[in-house]
């Protein structure tokens, strides 16, 4: 049985320029993104999931159904024909605490034909740069521990368990 793990990273020090065209997500992108979102996941892995449910979830994320999206860090990537190939949706962290909560990656998805080409890393770098420019110091994501590709991606980008476990360095600044 797999378990969800929350990982976090500092946003600074990522000055790498993206190799693909990126821009913030806007409301007009949602229908195209919803189709991409649905197709990015193996349908068999999400039993009973429909395009309408994918669209509803994505609309909720983009329109702030739970937490408010961070528009400058919620990005999409386009190919040379201006077709959307990947996206990352970053939300405000939970509030009510004196300490800054990490921004939270709600979704990161890539068109199946564009996977394994570095787009996820490009989107993460760009989102982290945007957050850093906004004065945000940390970003977090919850990953299924059985998702080896996602775990490898985040660990390769210096994400680590959040909150830090007892005895680990808790100084993120």
Secondary structure by P-SEA (a helix, b strand, c coil): cbbbbbbbbbcccccccccbbbbbbcccaaaaaaaaaaacccccccccccaaaaaaaaaaaaacccccccccccbbbbccccccccbbbbbbcccccccccccccccccccccccccaaaaaaaaaaaaaaaaacccbbbbbbcccaaaaaaaaaaacccccccccccccccc
